[in-house]
Every structure is written in structure tokens, then in C-alpha cells.
Amino acid sequence: MGRSERAGVLQFLQANAADETIDIAGRRARMDALANYFPVPDGTEIEPGEIGGIEGEWVRAKQARRDAVLLYLHGGGYVLGSSKSHRHIVAAMSGAGGLSAFSADYRLAPEHPFPAAVDDAVAAYKGLLDSGIAADKIAIGGDSAGGGLTLAALLALRDKSLPPPACAVAISPWADLSQGGEAYRTRAKRDPMITKAGLDGMAAAYLGKAGAKTPLASPAFADFKGLPPLLIQVGTEEALHSDAEAVKARAEAAGVEVSFESWAGMIHVWHAFHPILSEGRDAIARIGSYLKAHIA
């Protein structure tokens, strides 16, 4: 990250710092406003849609395949975020991977606690299958809570004996809702976006009566046997670095093909800043190559 790029990202974060004093509706609206800062590339098609009863939007870059789909699950701590807030990320991934993307608006907590998000992710995936998209032409991906949800969806699909997707991508995954990782202590002062206290509150809202180490809520505690190939990307400055390492260990222990990338100097979901950050563009390009290599 060049000095000027780093300064631009930090300036953006300071100007748009989370305000814990406003209500949840206001926080959601503020996150959705990201779409105003980072527009999608010219020629990108955005179309509201519904798959398997789950609303969201189709995002297609120029010349994107229509027979291959990335099911994208946005971040936001299971409390915030939407297809709108993450539109620019999904559009860039559609372009890099040369495929269509469906960005799912799964139900959010606290109105809809665990396992609502998992159920919705599974429903959207099954909807893609029912629409005629072959499993080997589907990938599932997501960032932060959406990265954890991606893993949970894979586990749920396996347990329901549904055909697995071709591959999955977990960006800065929040995979341990007990916040037990060492990185919360060792990298706390290096991470400008994530705090243990903030995630504790979101975890409580999402978990409801479920335990923090429930595997479908916290995949870091799950058995990954039988899961498809997995790409994990995480920044070295992240408080969630331990979560990503735990996922890697679980995947390797289960014999899952896993590609683990720890990006030097990067912060949480640096991909979101790809319009102003070269490493964000590089990481998305890497995801695009991975999708092309694994999707039939």
C-alpha cells in the first residue's frame, strides 16, 4: 500500500467512522451509503432479483457469463450491510471472474437471529440449482460476517446432502463469534476497523440463544470434511487474523483444498477500497483468477 493510498483509506475511514449512538436503522443507512462513494464500473448491469425466495440483486459486468454465478454474502456483522453497500465489490468480482453474481439480502439480526442467515444462504443456493445453474458452475463468497456465513453455508449444504459449489471464497472471515483469537490482543492497535467490543455486541444480537461456539454460527469450531476448495484472504493488520488461521487449520485437518493468503499491511476487507487502493484491485484480480480456475 503506497503512502498516499494508505492515507486516502485512513482518511475515508475517519470521515465515515461508525457512530454507535445512532439507532440500527441509521447505521444500516450509513453503510448502504457506501454505494454513493464507490460507484460500479461503466457497463455493469444491476438488476433486482429473487432466488429461492431470497431477495437481492443480480450484478453482471460486461460480457459476464450467465451460466456461472457467484453467490455473494455481504459483511456487516450479521446486523448491517446489504447488496447495495457491497455492490462495488461484487461488481468488481463479476468483472474479474467473468461471471454473473447474485448478491443476497439475507435476513439480519437482531430481528432475525441465528440461524436465519444460514437458512437464507442455503435457500439462495438451492434456488440457483433449481433455476438450472449447475453446482460446478456456482461459487459462494463473502466478506467478514459474510465470509463466516459462506463457510456456514458450505457446512449446511453438506449436511443436507446438496451438491457442493465448485469453490468458495472467504474474505477476512468472522468465523469465531466467541472472539477468542489471539489477534484481538496482538493486533488490536493495528486494526482501524474491528474491535472485540464491537463484535461482542453484534455476536450477541446474532446468536440469540445459541452458543458462541455453535459450528454453524462459528465455523472455526466445525468439521470441514467434504467441503469444496476454499480461498481465504486476510490482512496482516486484522484482529480477525486468528479467525482466518483457524479456518485454514480446520480445512487442512479435514483434507480440504485450501489456499491461504495473508496480505502484508492490509486491513479488514481492504477489497472495499479497490477504487483507491491497488492492493484491493490485486486481491480481487486474484479472486477472479481463482474462480476461473475452479468453475467449469
C-alpha positions as CSV (number, residue, x, y, z in Angstrom):
1,M,0.0,0.0,0.0
2,G,1.6,3.3,-1.1
3,R,1.7,6.1,1.4
4,S,-0.8,8.2,-0.5
5,E,-3.2,5.3,-0.9
6,R,-2.9,4.4,2.8
7,A,-3.6,8.0,3.7
8,G,-6.6,8.0,1.5
9,V,-8.1,4.9,3.0
10,L,-7.5,6.1,6.6
11,Q,-9.0,9.5,5.7
12,F,-12.1,7.7,4.4
13,L,-12.4,5.6,7.5
14,Q,-12.1,8.6,9.8
15,A,-14.7,10.5,7.8
16,N,-17.1,7.6,7.9
17,A,-16.4,6.2,11.4
18,A,-19.1,4.1,12.9
19,D,-21.4,6.0,15.3
20,E,-22.6,3.7,18.0
21,T,-25.0,6.4,19.3
22,I,-27.4,6.2,16.3
23,D,-30.1,3.5,16.0
24,I,-29.7,0.4,13.9
25,A,-31.7,1.8,11.0
26,G,-29.4,4.8,10.8
27,R,-26.3,2.6,11.0
28,R,-27.7,0.5,8.1
29,A,-28.5,3.5,6.0
30,R,-25.0,4.9,6.6
31,M,-23.4,1.6,5.5
32,D,-25.6,1.5,2.4
33,A,-24.3,5.0,1.5
34,L,-21.0,3.3,0.5
35,A,-22.7,2.8,-2.8
36,N,-22.6,6.6,-3.3
37,Y,-18.8,6.8,-2.6
38,F,-17.7,3.9,-4.8
39,P,-19.9,3.5,-8.0
40,V,-19.7,0.4,-10.1
41,P,-17.7,0.3,-13.4
42,D,-19.4,1.6,-16.5
43,G,-21.4,-1.1,-18.3
44,T,-22.2,-3.1,-15.2
45,E,-25.8,-4.4,-15.1
46,I,-27.6,-4.1,-11.8
47,E,-31.0,-5.9,-11.6
48,P,-33.1,-6.5,-8.5
49,G,-34.0,-10.2,-8.2
50,E,-35.1,-13.1,-6.1
51,I,-33.7,-16.6,-5.9
52,G,-35.1,-19.3,-3.7
53,G,-37.4,-16.7,-2.0
54,I,-34.3,-14.6,-1.1
55,E,-34.3,-11.1,-2.4
56,G,-31.1,-9.4,-3.6
57,E,-29.7,-8.2,-6.9
58,W,-28.0,-9.5,-9.9
59,V,-24.7,-7.9,-10.8
60,R,-23.2,-8.5,-14.2
61,A,-20.0,-7.0,-15.5
62,K,-19.6,-6.5,-19.3
63,Q,-19.5,-9.9,-21.1
64,A,-20.1,-11.8,-17.8
65,R,-21.2,-15.4,-18.2
66,R,-24.8,-16.1,-17.4
67,D,-24.3,-19.9,-16.9
68,A,-21.9,-19.4,-14.0
69,V,-22.7,-17.5,-10.8
70,L,-21.0,-16.2,-7.7
71,L,-23.5,-16.2,-4.8
72,Y,-22.2,-13.3,-2.7
73,L,-22.9,-12.9,1.1
74,H,-22.1,-9.4,2.3
75,G,-20.4,-8.4,5.6
76,G,-21.7,-6.2,8.3
77,G,-21.6,-8.4,11.5
78,Y,-25.0,-10.1,10.6
79,V,-26.6,-6.8,11.7
80,L,-25.7,-4.3,8.9
81,G,-24.9,-4.4,5.2
82,S,-26.8,-5.2,2.1
83,S,-26.4,-5.9,-1.6
84,K,-26.4,-2.1,-2.0
85,S,-23.5,-1.4,0.4
86,H,-21.4,-4.1,-1.3
87,R,-22.4,-3.5,-4.9
88,H,-19.0,-2.1,-5.9
89,I,-17.1,-5.1,-4.5
90,V,-19.5,-7.6,-6.2
91,A,-19.3,-5.7,-9.5
92,A,-15.5,-5.9,-9.4
93,M,-15.6,-9.6,-8.7
94,S,-18.0,-10.2,-11.5
95,G,-15.6,-8.5,-13.9
96,A,-12.5,-10.3,-12.5
97,G,-14.2,-13.7,-12.6
98,G,-16.1,-13.1,-15.8
99,L,-19.3,-14.5,-14.3
100,S,-22.7,-13.2,-13.0
101,A,-23.2,-12.6,-9.3
102,F,-26.2,-12.7,-7.1
103,S,-25.8,-10.6,-4.0
104,A,-28.2,-12.0,-1.4
105,D,-30.0,-9.8,1.1
106,Y,-30.2,-12.4,3.8
107,R,-32.2,-11.6,6.9
108,L,-30.4,-9.5,9.6
109,A,-30.2,-9.6,13.4
110,P,-31.5,-8.8,15.9
111,E,-34.8,-9.1,14.1
112,H,-33.8,-12.4,12.6
113,P,-31.2,-14.2,14.8
114,F,-29.2,-17.3,14.0
115,P,-29.8,-19.5,12.0
116,A,-31.9,-17.2,9.8
117,A,-28.8,-16.0,7.8
118,V,-27.7,-19.6,7.2
119,D,-31.1,-20.7,6.2
120,D,-31.3,-17.9,3.7
121,A,-27.9,-18.6,2.2
122,V,-28.9,-22.2,1.7
123,A,-32.2,-21.2,0.2
124,A,-30.5,-18.9,-2.3
125,Y,-28.0,-21.6,-3.3
126,K,-30.8,-24.2,-3.8
127,G,-32.7,-21.5,-5.8
128,L,-29.8,-21.3,-8.2
129,L,-29.7,-25.0,-8.6
130,D,-33.5,-25.1,-9.2
131,S,-33.1,-22.4,-11.8
132,G,-30.9,-24.7,-13.9
133,I,-27.4,-23.5,-12.8
134,A,-25.2,-26.5,-12.3
135,A,-23.4,-26.8,-9.0
136,D,-20.0,-26.9,-10.7
137,K,-20.8,-23.5,-12.1
138,I,-21.5,-21.9,-8.8
139,A,-19.1,-20.3,-6.3
140,I,-20.0,-18.9,-2.9
141,G,-18.2,-16.0,-1.4
142,G,-18.4,-13.3,1.2
143,D,-16.5,-10.9,3.4
144,S,-16.3,-10.6,7.2
145,A,-19.6,-12.0,8.6
146,G,-20.4,-12.9,5.0
147,G,-17.1,-14.9,5.0
148,G,-18.2,-16.8,8.0
149,L,-21.6,-17.2,6.6
150,T,-20.0,-18.6,3.4
151,L,-18.4,-21.3,5.5
152,A,-21.5,-22.0,7.4
153,A,-23.5,-22.3,4.2
154,L,-21.0,-24.9,2.9
155,L,-21.4,-26.9,6.1
156,A,-25.2,-26.7,5.9
157,L,-25.2,-27.7,2.3
158,R,-23.0,-30.7,3.1
159,D,-25.3,-31.8,6.0
160,K,-28.3,-31.5,3.7
161,S,-26.6,-33.7,1.1
162,L,-26.9,-31.0,-1.5
163,P,-24.2,-30.9,-4.3
164,P,-21.4,-28.6,-3.3
165,P,-20.4,-25.5,-5.3
166,A,-17.2,-25.5,-7.4
167,C,-15.4,-23.5,-4.8
168,A,-15.7,-20.8,-2.1
169,V,-14.0,-17.5,-1.2
170,A,-13.8,-16.2,2.4
171,I,-12.5,-12.7,2.7
172,S,-11.5,-11.6,6.3
173,P,-13.9,-14.2,7.7
174,W,-15.5,-13.7,11.0
175,A,-15.5,-17.4,12.0
176,D,-15.3,-17.4,15.8
177,L,-18.1,-15.5,17.4
178,S,-16.6,-16.1,20.9
179,Q,-13.8,-13.6,19.9
180,G,-11.2,-16.0,21.3
181,G,-8.4,-15.4,18.8
182,E,-5.0,-14.2,19.9
183,A,-5.1,-11.5,17.2
184,Y,-7.7,-9.5,19.1
185,R,-5.0,-8.8,21.6
186,T,-1.8,-8.7,19.5
187,R,-3.3,-6.7,16.6
188,A,-5.9,-4.5,18.4
189,K,-3.9,-1.3,17.9
190,R,-3.1,-2.2,14.3
191,D,-6.7,-2.7,13.2
192,P,-8.6,0.6,12.4
193,M,-11.9,-1.1,11.8
194,I,-12.6,-4.0,14.1
195,T,-12.8,-4.1,17.9
196,K,-13.6,-7.0,20.2
197,A,-16.2,-5.0,22.0
198,G,-18.0,-4.1,18.7
199,L,-18.0,-7.7,17.6
200,D,-19.2,-8.9,21.0
201,G,-22.3,-6.7,20.6
202,M,-23.0,-8.0,17.1
203,A,-22.4,-11.6,18.2
204,A,-25.0,-11.2,21.0
205,A,-27.5,-9.8,18.5
206,Y,-27.0,-12.6,16.0
207,L,-26.6,-15.6,18.3
208,G,-29.8,-15.1,20.3
209,K,-30.0,-18.3,22.4
210,A,-27.3,-20.2,20.5
211,G,-23.8,-20.7,22.0
212,A,-20.9,-18.7,20.6
213,K,-19.1,-21.9,19.6
214,T,-22.1,-23.5,17.7
215,P,-20.4,-24.7,14.5
216,L,-23.0,-23.2,12.0
217,A,-22.6,-19.8,13.8
218,S,-18.8,-20.1,14.3
219,P,-17.3,-22.3,11.6
220,A,-13.9,-22.1,13.3
221,F,-15.2,-24.9,15.5
222,A,-16.7,-27.1,12.7
223,D,-15.5,-30.3,11.0
224,F,-14.8,-29.3,7.4
225,K,-14.8,-32.8,6.0
226,G,-16.2,-32.9,2.5
227,L,-16.1,-29.2,1.7
228,P,-15.1,-27.8,-1.7
229,P,-11.9,-25.9,-2.5
230,L,-11.5,-22.8,-0.4
231,L,-9.7,-19.5,-0.9
232,I,-9.0,-17.4,2.3
233,Q,-7.8,-13.9,2.1
234,V,-7.0,-11.9,5.2
235,G,-4.8,-8.8,6.0
236,T,-1.9,-8.9,8.4
237,E,-3.3,-6.0,10.4
238,E,-6.6,-7.6,11.2
239,A,-8.0,-8.5,14.6
240,L,-9.7,-11.3,12.7
241,H,-6.4,-12.8,11.5
242,S,-6.7,-15.6,14.1
243,D,-10.2,-16.5,12.7
244,A,-8.7,-16.9,9.2
245,E,-5.9,-19.1,10.6
246,A,-8.4,-21.2,12.5
247,V,-10.4,-21.8,9.3
248,K,-7.2,-22.8,7.5
249,A,-6.3,-25.3,10.2
250,R,-9.8,-26.8,10.1
251,A,-9.7,-27.1,6.3
252,E,-6.3,-28.7,6.3
253,A,-7.2,-31.1,9.1
254,A,-10.2,-32.3,7.0
255,G,-8.2,-32.7,3.8
256,V,-9.9,-29.7,2.1
257,E,-8.0,-28.0,-0.7
258,V,-7.3,-24.6,0.8
259,S,-5.4,-21.6,-0.5
260,F,-4.5,-19.2,2.4
261,E,-3.3,-15.7,1.6
262,S,-2.2,-13.2,4.3
263,W,-1.7,-9.9,2.7
264,A,1.0,-7.7,4.1
265,G,-0.1,-4.4,5.6
266,M,-3.7,-4.9,4.7
267,I,-6.7,-4.0,6.9
268,H,-10.1,-5.6,7.2
269,V,-11.8,-6.3,3.8
270,W,-9.4,-4.0,2.0
271,H,-11.1,-5.0,-1.2
272,A,-13.8,-2.5,-0.4
273,F,-11.3,0.3,-1.1
274,H,-10.3,-1.1,-4.5
275,P,-11.2,2.2,-6.3
276,I,-8.4,3.9,-4.4
277,L,-6.2,1.0,-3.3
278,S,-4.0,-1.0,-5.6
279,E,-3.9,-4.0,-3.3
280,G,-7.7,-4.1,-3.3
281,R,-7.6,-4.4,-7.0
282,D,-4.9,-7.0,-6.9
283,A,-6.8,-9.1,-4.3
284,I,-9.9,-9.0,-6.4
285,A,-8.0,-10.0,-9.5
286,R,-6.6,-12.9,-7.6
287,I,-10.1,-14.0,-6.7
288,G,-11.2,-13.7,-10.3
289,S,-8.3,-16.0,-11.3
290,Y,-9.3,-18.5,-8.6
291,L,-12.9,-18.5,-9.8
292,K,-12.0,-19.0,-13.4
293,A,-9.7,-21.9,-12.4
294,H,-12.3,-23.8,-10.4
295,I,-15.6,-23.1,-12.2
296,A,-16.4,-25.4,-15.1
